[in-house]
Amino acid sequence: MAVSREKESLARVLAHEGGYSNHPADPGGATMKGVTQRVYDGYRKGKGLAPRPVKGIQTAELNEIYDRQYWDAVQGDALPAGVDYVLFDGAVNSGPARSIMWLQQALRPAYTGPIDGVLGIGTLAALKADKNNDALIDRICNARLAFLKRLSTFATFGNGWSSRVREVRSIGQAWATGQVPQAANFVDGGQAKAFVEDATPAPSTAPADAATGAGASGLGLSGYLYDLQNQLSPLSYTSEWIGKVVVAVAVASALLAIGGLGYRWYANRQAKHLAAALGGEVPA
């Protein structure tokens, strides 16, 4: 069996995570060295132990949580050099399933199964067929960064997350190419949890539908006025006035309808990109 990089990977993850944090905008809440209070409560409960503040987590507990709930969850010992660390770090920051989804996205088109966050036979087969782990890590990190940019918390933690992903990319690619990876550094904000529940929703198409509908209604109104103009044509002054109204209504309605169609295209495109960032297919 290949030598496990778990210990070296954990050292770099812990450097990124820092110590205790409890930022009001961090969805993870109270967190100690990357372990949230919720995760720690679950771990203690599973051991038949009373809950206690995560700030007092013991080293043995910390190591066991990282080993079972993150490294083993992404099958770290079965992954290629560099890819193991990249998925491990992503799992700690956003959950194992989300990190596996980034891998599945990055493995397209070799991987043809669903983007479901399950590291099964299909995903492992596609991973084995991919011979360029350096480039694969690049794509995994791109998918991760695209996901982070879609979160409402990116305005607060974006700089820290971006720095973290940049180092994760560099460290992972160094391992993948047989080089000595750099040490990881703590950047404030990079330790904040990044969950899909905080994704910014795509723009609604309702304004576009309303604008398009109003434009169509306006064009219908201009046609009605045109008929009225023909009926009143003997009254030249009235006819001229109605003609101007017809032109104005037609132009305004056309602009409204075109604007509505344009906004609908924009909203649909944003929804497509959002779906890709959150686990769907990469948009063309």
N, C-alpha and C positions, 0 to 999 in steps of 0.2 A: 504494500500500500504506500502511496506517496506520502511524503512528510507533511504533516498538518501545519498550516500557517495560522491556526487559531490564536495561539498565544501572541504572535507578532501582530496579527490583525486587531486583537482586542486592545493591545497597548495603544494602537493608533486611534481606535474608536474612543477609548477613554480620554485620550488627549483632546479629541474634538468635543467630547461631551462636557469636560470640565468637572466642577464639583456640584454643589447644590444650587438649584435655581427654582424660582417660582414666579416667573414673569406673568403679569395679569393677562397678556395676550397669547400666551403659550397654551394651546389646547391640552398639552400634557399635564399641566398643573405642576404641583410640587414634584420635583425630579432630583434624584441624587445619582450622579455619574451615569446618566442616561436611563436610569430605571425610574419609572413614574410611580407615584403612590398607588395607582390602580393596579399596576403590574405586581408591585410588591405585596399588596393586600392579597391578590390572587395566589401568589406564591406561598405566603404565610398560611393562608387558609388551606391550601393543598397539603401542607405539612401538619395540619392540625394545631397551628400556633395562633396565638392572639395577634391581632393587628397592632402595628406600631408605626411611628413616623418613619418614612423612607430615609430621612436624614440620618438615621442610625443604622442603616443597612450594614451588615457585616461582610467582610471580604469574601468569605466562603459562599455566602448567599448571592452576592453579586456575580461571582464566577459561575455559579450553577445556573442562575437566570440567563446569563449571556450564552452559556453553553447549550442549554436545552431549548430556550425559547427563541434564540436568534441564530446561532451558528448551525445547530442541528436542523432548525426549521428551514434553512435554505440549503441543507445538505452540503455544508461547507467542505467537508473532506472528500466529496465526490466531484468537486468543481475544479476547473483548471486554475493554475497560478494567476493571481490577480483578479480573476472573475470571482473567486471565493470571497476575497476581501471587499470588493465593490458591492456584492450582494449583501454581505454581512453588515456593512455600514449603512446601506439603504434600509435594511430590515430594522435596525435599531432606531433609525430616524422616522420611518414611515410605516413600519410593520412588515413582516416577512412576505405576506401575499403581495403587497404593493411592489416590493423590490423584485419579486419573481415576475411580476407583470412587465416591469421595465426590461427584464431579460427576454421575455417572450416577444415583446415588441421589437427588440434589437435583433432577434433571430429571424425575423421575416426576411425573405420568403421561404427560407429553409424550414421554419416552423410553420405548420399549417393548421394547428389546433387553435382553440379559443384562447383569448387573453384572459385567463381566469385566476392567475396567481397560484396555480398548483404545479409544482415541479415534478411532473410525471414522466412516463416513458417517452412521450412525444417530444417534450422539451429537452430532455437529456440526450435524445437521439440527434436532435437538431444542433445541440451544443457540441456534441462529439464530431458532427460533420463540419462544423465551422473551424477552419484551421488558422484563422487570424484573430487570436484573442485580443491583441492590441487594438485592432479596429473595432472589435465587438465591445470592448470596454468603452471606447469612444461613444458608440451608439447607445449603450446603457446609460451613460452619464448624460447624454443629450436628452434622452427620454425622461430621466429624473429631473433635469433642470426645467424642461418644458412643463412637467407636472407642477413643480414648485411655483413657477411663474403664474399659474392659474389659481393659486390659493389667495384668499382675501388677506392672509397674514403675510404675504410676500412684501408688502410695503414696509412692514415692521422688521421682518427677519431676512429679507432678500439678500442683503449684503453678506450676512453671516453664512446663509445657505450656499450662496454662490462661491464663496471662498472655500467652504467645506467640500463642495463637489469638485472644485478645481484641484484641490489636494488629493481627493479620493481618486480622481482620474489619473493624476500623475503617479501616485503610489501603485495603483492597480496596473498601469501600463508598464511601470518599471519591473514589477514582479513577472508580468506576462512576457517580457522580453529578456528576462534573465539578469536584470540590473539590480543594484542595491537601491531600494526605495528610500525616499526622504522621510524624515520624521514628520509627524502630524502636529499641527499647531491649533491652539484654541482661538477661535474668533467669536466674540460675543454675538449671539443671535443664531449661530450655526447649530447650537444644541437644541433649539426649539423644535418640538415635534411638528411634523408636516403630515396632516391627515386629509384624506379626500373630503371629509365632512366640511372642510373650510374652503372648498372650491367656489370660486365666483361663478354664478350662473351665467349662461350665455344670454345675449340680448333676446328679448321677446320679439316675435314677428307680428304681434298685435298692432303696433303703430304702423307697420308697413301695410297690413291688411286694411286698416282704417283709411290710410292715405290713398291706397289703390282704389278702394271702394268709393271714397269721396271723389276721386278723380273721374271715375266712371260715371258717377251720378252727375258730376258737373258737365261732362260731355253730353250726357243725356239732356240736361237742362239747356245746353247751347243749341241742341237740335230742336227742342221745343220752341226756343226763342226765334230760331231761323224760320220755322213754320209760321210763327206769329208775324214775323217781319213780312213774309210773302202775302199774308192776309191783309196787312196794313200798308202795303206798298203804295197805294194812292196817296197816302199821307207822307210826303217825302221827308219832312222833318222828323216825324216819328220813326220812319223807316231807317233813316240815317243813324238815329240814336240807338235803335234796336240793333242795327248792324254792328255798331261799336261794342255794344254789350255782348253780342254773340262772339265777336273776336276775343274780347277780354276773358270771357268765361271759358272759351275753348282753350286759349293759351294757358290760363291758370289751371284748368283741369288736367291738361296734358302734362304740365310740369308736376302737378301733384301725383298723378298716376306714375310718371317716370320715377319720381322721388321715392314713391312707395315701393316700386319694383327694385330700385337700387338698394334701399334699406333692407328689403327682404333678402336680397343676395348677400349683403353684408352680415345680417343676422344668421343666415344659414351657414355661411362660411365660418363665422365665429363658433357656432355650435359644433361644426365638424372638427375644428381645431381643438375645441374643448374636449370632445369625445376622444380624440387621439391622445391628448395629454393625460387624460384620466383613465386610459386603459383600452381605448378602441384602436382602430387602425390609423396609421400615419396618413394624413391627407395628401392628396396629389398636389 
